[in-house]
Amino acid sequence: MNKLISFFICGVIQFGLDTAIFTGLTWLGVSVAVANILSRGSAACVGYYINGRFTFQKKMDRHVFLKFVLYWGGMTLLSTALIYLFEHLLADYSSVKLMALTKIVVEILLFFLSFLIAKIWVYKK
C-alpha cells in the first residue's frame, strides 16, 4: 500500500481519537491548550505504533522513539499555538463546537507537513 495512503488511514484513526478527546475535554471546561496537548498525546501513542508497524514498517527502537517524541513535541507546539491563536481571534464567537472545528482545520492543514517529517526523518529506513 502506498505510504501516503497508509499514513492517511492511520491519521484518520488518530484524528478521530484526538478530536473526540479534545472535544470532550473542552466540553468539561479544560483550556484548549491543555486539551490539545492531552488529546494529541493520547493519539500519538496510537500513531507511533501503527505508523511504525504498518505505514513505514520500521523496527521500533529507542532512536526512533526519541525522534518521534521530538517530532510530536514540535507538531504539538505548532498545533497548540495555532488553535490558541484562533481561540483568541474568535473570542467573541468561542464555543466548544467552534473550537472543535478549529482543531479539525488545524490538524488537516498540518497533515502533509507531518507526513513529510515522519517519512524523511522519524521512520527513515
Rosetta constraint file for C-alpha pairs under 8 A:
AtomPair CA 1 CA 5 HARMONIC 7.03 0.50
AtomPair CA 1 CA 6 HARMONIC 6.56 0.50
AtomPair CA 2 CA 6 HARMONIC 6.24 0.50
AtomPair CA 3 CA 7 HARMONIC 5.89 0.50
AtomPair CA 3 CA 55 HARMONIC 5.54 0.50
AtomPair CA 3 CA 56 HARMONIC 6.91 0.50
AtomPair CA 4 CA 8 HARMONIC 6.01 0.50
AtomPair CA 4 CA 115 HARMONIC 7.44 0.50
AtomPair CA 5 CA 9 HARMONIC 6.23 0.50
AtomPair CA 6 CA 10 HARMONIC 6.18 0.50
AtomPair CA 6 CA 51 HARMONIC 7.93 0.50
AtomPair CA 6 CA 54 HARMONIC 7.37 0.50
AtomPair CA 6 CA 55 HARMONIC 5.32 0.50
AtomPair CA 7 CA 11 HARMONIC 5.79 0.50
AtomPair CA 7 CA 51 HARMONIC 6.56 0.50
AtomPair CA 7 CA 55 HARMONIC 5.82 0.50
AtomPair CA 7 CA 115 HARMONIC 7.09 0.50
AtomPair CA 8 CA 12 HARMONIC 6.10 0.50
AtomPair CA 9 CA 13 HARMONIC 6.55 0.50
AtomPair CA 10 CA 14 HARMONIC 6.28 0.50
AtomPair CA 10 CA 47 HARMONIC 6.70 0.50
AtomPair CA 10 CA 50 HARMONIC 6.65 0.50
AtomPair CA 10 CA 51 HARMONIC 6.57 0.50
AtomPair CA 10 CA 55 HARMONIC 7.98 0.50
AtomPair CA 11 CA 15 HARMONIC 5.70 0.50
AtomPair CA 11 CA 47 HARMONIC 7.31 0.50
AtomPair CA 12 CA 16 HARMONIC 6.03 0.50
AtomPair CA 13 CA 17 HARMONIC 6.40 0.50
AtomPair CA 14 CA 18 HARMONIC 5.86 0.50
AtomPair CA 14 CA 43 HARMONIC 5.00 0.50
AtomPair CA 14 CA 44 HARMONIC 7.23 0.50
AtomPair CA 14 CA 46 HARMONIC 6.81 0.50
AtomPair CA 14 CA 47 HARMONIC 6.15 0.50
AtomPair CA 15 CA 19 HARMONIC 5.86 0.50
AtomPair CA 15 CA 43 HARMONIC 7.33 0.50
AtomPair CA 15 CA 107 HARMONIC 7.82 0.50
AtomPair CA 16 CA 20 HARMONIC 6.03 0.50
AtomPair CA 17 CA 21 HARMONIC 6.16 0.50
AtomPair CA 17 CA 39 HARMONIC 7.56 0.50
AtomPair CA 17 CA 42 HARMONIC 7.81 0.50
AtomPair CA 17 CA 43 HARMONIC 5.96 0.50
AtomPair CA 18 CA 22 HARMONIC 6.01 0.50
AtomPair CA 18 CA 39 HARMONIC 4.80 0.50
AtomPair CA 18 CA 40 HARMONIC 5.53 0.50
AtomPair CA 18 CA 42 HARMONIC 7.04 0.50
AtomPair CA 18 CA 43 HARMONIC 5.35 0.50
AtomPair CA 19 CA 23 HARMONIC 5.93 0.50
AtomPair CA 19 CA 39 HARMONIC 7.18 0.50
AtomPair CA 19 CA 100 HARMONIC 6.97 0.50
AtomPair CA 19 CA 103 HARMONIC 7.23 0.50
AtomPair CA 19 CA 104 HARMONIC 7.15 0.50
AtomPair CA 20 CA 24 HARMONIC 6.07 0.50
AtomPair CA 21 CA 25 HARMONIC 6.03 0.50
AtomPair CA 21 CA 35 HARMONIC 7.66 0.50
AtomPair CA 21 CA 38 HARMONIC 7.94 0.50
AtomPair CA 21 CA 39 HARMONIC 5.24 0.50
AtomPair CA 22 CA 26 HARMONIC 6.15 0.50
AtomPair CA 22 CA 32 HARMONIC 7.76 0.50
AtomPair CA 22 CA 35 HARMONIC 5.23 0.50
AtomPair CA 22 CA 36 HARMONIC 5.80 0.50
AtomPair CA 22 CA 38 HARMONIC 7.61 0.50
AtomPair CA 22 CA 39 HARMONIC 5.25 0.50
AtomPair CA 22 CA 100 HARMONIC 7.38 0.50
AtomPair CA 23 CA 27 HARMONIC 5.99 0.50
AtomPair CA 23 CA 96 HARMONIC 6.82 0.50
AtomPair CA 23 CA 97 HARMONIC 7.95 0.50
AtomPair CA 23 CA 99 HARMONIC 7.92 0.50
AtomPair CA 23 CA 100 HARMONIC 5.82 0.50
AtomPair CA 24 CA 28 HARMONIC 6.26 0.50
AtomPair CA 25 CA 29 HARMONIC 6.48 0.50
AtomPair CA 25 CA 30 HARMONIC 5.41 0.50
AtomPair CA 25 CA 35 HARMONIC 5.66 0.50
AtomPair CA 26 CA 30 HARMONIC 4.88 0.50
AtomPair CA 26 CA 31 HARMONIC 6.26 0.50
AtomPair CA 26 CA 32 HARMONIC 6.22 0.50
AtomPair CA 26 CA 35 HARMONIC 6.33 0.50
AtomPair CA 26 CA 96 HARMONIC 6.35 0.50
AtomPair CA 27 CA 96 HARMONIC 6.12 0.50
AtomPair CA 30 CA 34 HARMONIC 6.63 0.50
AtomPair CA 30 CA 35 HARMONIC 5.97 0.50
AtomPair CA 31 CA 35 HARMONIC 5.99 0.50
AtomPair CA 32 CA 36 HARMONIC 5.84 0.50
AtomPair CA 32 CA 80 HARMONIC 7.95 0.50
AtomPair CA 32 CA 83 HARMONIC 7.45 0.50
AtomPair CA 32 CA 84 HARMONIC 6.93 0.50
AtomPair CA 32 CA 99 HARMONIC 7.72 0.50
AtomPair CA 33 CA 37 HARMONIC 6.37 0.50
AtomPair CA 33 CA 80 HARMONIC 5.72 0.50
AtomPair CA 33 CA 81 HARMONIC 7.95 0.50
AtomPair CA 33 CA 83 HARMONIC 7.58 0.50
AtomPair CA 33 CA 84 HARMONIC 6.46 0.50
AtomPair CA 34 CA 38 HARMONIC 6.19 0.50
AtomPair CA 35 CA 39 HARMONIC 5.93 0.50
AtomPair CA 36 CA 40 HARMONIC 5.89 0.50
AtomPair CA 36 CA 76 HARMONIC 7.84 0.50
AtomPair CA 36 CA 79 HARMONIC 7.96 0.50
AtomPair CA 36 CA 80 HARMONIC 6.23 0.50
AtomPair CA 37 CA 41 HARMONIC 5.94 0.50
AtomPair CA 37 CA 76 HARMONIC 6.59 0.50
AtomPair CA 37 CA 80 HARMONIC 7.20 0.50
AtomPair CA 38 CA 42 HARMONIC 6.25 0.50
AtomPair CA 39 CA 43 HARMONIC 6.26 0.50
AtomPair CA 40 CA 44 HARMONIC 5.80 0.50
AtomPair CA 40 CA 76 HARMONIC 6.96 0.50
AtomPair CA 41 CA 45 HARMONIC 6.51 0.50
AtomPair CA 42 CA 46 HARMONIC 7.07 0.50
AtomPair CA 43 CA 47 HARMONIC 6.09 0.50
AtomPair CA 44 CA 48 HARMONIC 5.78 0.50
AtomPair CA 44 CA 72 HARMONIC 7.31 0.50
AtomPair CA 45 CA 49 HARMONIC 6.71 0.50
AtomPair CA 46 CA 50 HARMONIC 6.27 0.50
AtomPair CA 47 CA 51 HARMONIC 5.63 0.50
AtomPair CA 47 CA 52 HARMONIC 7.93 0.50
AtomPair CA 48 CA 52 HARMONIC 5.95 0.50
AtomPair CA 48 CA 68 HARMONIC 7.29 0.50
AtomPair CA 49 CA 53 HARMONIC 5.93 0.50
AtomPair CA 50 CA 54 HARMONIC 5.56 0.50
AtomPair CA 50 CA 55 HARMONIC 7.08 0.50
AtomPair CA 51 CA 55 HARMONIC 4.65 0.50
AtomPair CA 51 CA 56 HARMONIC 6.11 0.50
AtomPair CA 51 CA 57 HARMONIC 7.69 0.50
AtomPair CA 52 CA 56 HARMONIC 5.29 0.50
AtomPair CA 52 CA 57 HARMONIC 5.53 0.50
AtomPair CA 52 CA 58 HARMONIC 5.19 0.50
AtomPair CA 52 CA 59 HARMONIC 7.17 0.50
AtomPair CA 52 CA 60 HARMONIC 6.73 0.50
AtomPair CA 52 CA 123 HARMONIC 6.83 0.50
AtomPair CA 53 CA 57 HARMONIC 4.78 0.50
AtomPair CA 53 CA 58 HARMONIC 6.17 0.50
AtomPair CA 53 CA 59 HARMONIC 7.48 0.50
AtomPair CA 53 CA 60 HARMONIC 7.97 0.50
AtomPair CA 56 CA 119 HARMONIC 7.51 0.50
AtomPair CA 56 CA 123 HARMONIC 6.28 0.50
AtomPair CA 58 CA 123 HARMONIC 6.21 0.50
AtomPair CA 58 CA 124 HARMONIC 7.99 0.50
AtomPair CA 58 CA 125 HARMONIC 7.04 0.50
AtomPair CA 60 CA 64 HARMONIC 6.08 0.50
AtomPair CA 60 CA 65 HARMONIC 6.91 0.50
AtomPair CA 61 CA 65 HARMONIC 6.17 0.50
AtomPair CA 62 CA 66 HARMONIC 6.01 0.50
AtomPair CA 63 CA 67 HARMONIC 6.38 0.50
AtomPair CA 64 CA 68 HARMONIC 6.05 0.50
AtomPair CA 64 CA 122 HARMONIC 6.03 0.50
AtomPair CA 64 CA 123 HARMONIC 6.58 0.50
AtomPair CA 65 CA 69 HARMONIC 6.15 0.50
AtomPair CA 66 CA 70 HARMONIC 6.34 0.50
AtomPair CA 67 CA 71 HARMONIC 6.04 0.50
AtomPair CA 67 CA 121 HARMONIC 7.64 0.50
AtomPair CA 67 CA 122 HARMONIC 5.38 0.50
AtomPair CA 68 CA 72 HARMONIC 5.85 0.50
AtomPair CA 68 CA 118 HARMONIC 7.85 0.50
AtomPair CA 68 CA 122 HARMONIC 5.73 0.50
AtomPair CA 69 CA 73 HARMONIC 5.95 0.50
AtomPair CA 70 CA 74 HARMONIC 6.22 0.50
AtomPair CA 71 CA 75 HARMONIC 6.16 0.50
AtomPair CA 71 CA 117 HARMONIC 7.44 0.50
AtomPair CA 71 CA 118 HARMONIC 7.71 0.50
AtomPair CA 71 CA 122 HARMONIC 7.38 0.50
AtomPair CA 72 CA 76 HARMONIC 5.87 0.50
AtomPair CA 73 CA 77 HARMONIC 6.09 0.50
AtomPair CA 74 CA 78 HARMONIC 6.25 0.50
AtomPair CA 75 CA 79 HARMONIC 5.99 0.50
AtomPair CA 75 CA 114 HARMONIC 7.34 0.50
AtomPair CA 76 CA 80 HARMONIC 5.83 0.50
AtomPair CA 77 CA 81 HARMONIC 5.98 0.50
AtomPair CA 78 CA 82 HARMONIC 6.22 0.50
AtomPair CA 79 CA 83 HARMONIC 6.20 0.50
AtomPair CA 79 CA 106 HARMONIC 6.55 0.50
AtomPair CA 79 CA 107 HARMONIC 7.05 0.50
AtomPair CA 79 CA 110 HARMONIC 7.73 0.50
AtomPair CA 80 CA 84 HARMONIC 5.91 0.50
AtomPair CA 81 CA 85 HARMONIC 5.99 0.50
AtomPair CA 82 CA 86 HARMONIC 6.22 0.50
AtomPair CA 82 CA 106 HARMONIC 6.99 0.50
AtomPair CA 83 CA 87 HARMONIC 6.06 0.50
AtomPair CA 83 CA 99 HARMONIC 7.71 0.50
AtomPair CA 83 CA 102 HARMONIC 6.52 0.50
AtomPair CA 83 CA 103 HARMONIC 6.34 0.50
AtomPair CA 83 CA 106 HARMONIC 7.04 0.50
AtomPair CA 84 CA 88 HARMONIC 6.39 0.50
AtomPair CA 85 CA 89 HARMONIC 6.16 0.50
AtomPair CA 86 CA 90 HARMONIC 5.85 0.50
AtomPair CA 86 CA 102 HARMONIC 7.22 0.50
AtomPair CA 87 CA 91 HARMONIC 5.70 0.50
AtomPair CA 87 CA 94 HARMONIC 6.63 0.50
AtomPair CA 87 CA 99 HARMONIC 7.00 0.50
AtomPair CA 90 CA 94 HARMONIC 5.85 0.50
AtomPair CA 93 CA 98 HARMONIC 7.74 0.50
AtomPair CA 94 CA 98 HARMONIC 6.15 0.50
AtomPair CA 94 CA 99 HARMONIC 6.89 0.50
AtomPair CA 95 CA 99 HARMONIC 6.14 0.50
AtomPair CA 96 CA 100 HARMONIC 6.08 0.50
AtomPair CA 97 CA 101 HARMONIC 6.18 0.50
AtomPair CA 98 CA 102 HARMONIC 6.04 0.50
AtomPair CA 99 CA 103 HARMONIC 6.07 0.50
AtomPair CA 100 CA 104 HARMONIC 6.29 0.50
AtomPair CA 101 CA 105 HARMONIC 6.28 0.50
AtomPair CA 102 CA 106 HARMONIC 6.13 0.50
AtomPair CA 103 CA 107 HARMONIC 6.12 0.50
AtomPair CA 104 CA 108 HARMONIC 6.18 0.50
AtomPair CA 105 CA 109 HARMONIC 6.20 0.50
AtomPair CA 106 CA 110 HARMONIC 6.30 0.50
AtomPair CA 107 CA 111 HARMONIC 6.18 0.50
AtomPair CA 110 CA 114 HARMONIC 6.02 0.50
AtomPair CA 111 CA 115 HARMONIC 6.23 0.50
AtomPair CA 112 CA 116 HARMONIC 6.23 0.50
AtomPair CA 113 CA 117 HARMONIC 6.28 0.50
AtomPair CA 114 CA 118 HARMONIC 6.09 0.50
AtomPair CA 115 CA 119 HARMONIC 5.97 0.50
AtomPair CA 116 CA 120 HARMONIC 5.83 0.50
AtomPair CA 116 CA 121 HARMONIC 7.98 0.50
AtomPair CA 117 CA 121 HARMONIC 5.47 0.50
AtomPair CA 117 CA 122 HARMONIC 6.64 0.50
AtomPair CA 118 CA 122 HARMONIC 4.69 0.50
AtomPair CA 118 CA 123 HARMONIC 5.78 0.50
AtomPair CA 118 CA 124 HARMONIC 7.66 0.50
AtomPair CA 119 CA 123 HARMONIC 5.59 0.50
AtomPair CA 119 CA 124 HARMONIC 5.86 0.50
AtomPair CA 120 CA 124 HARMONIC 5.47 0.50
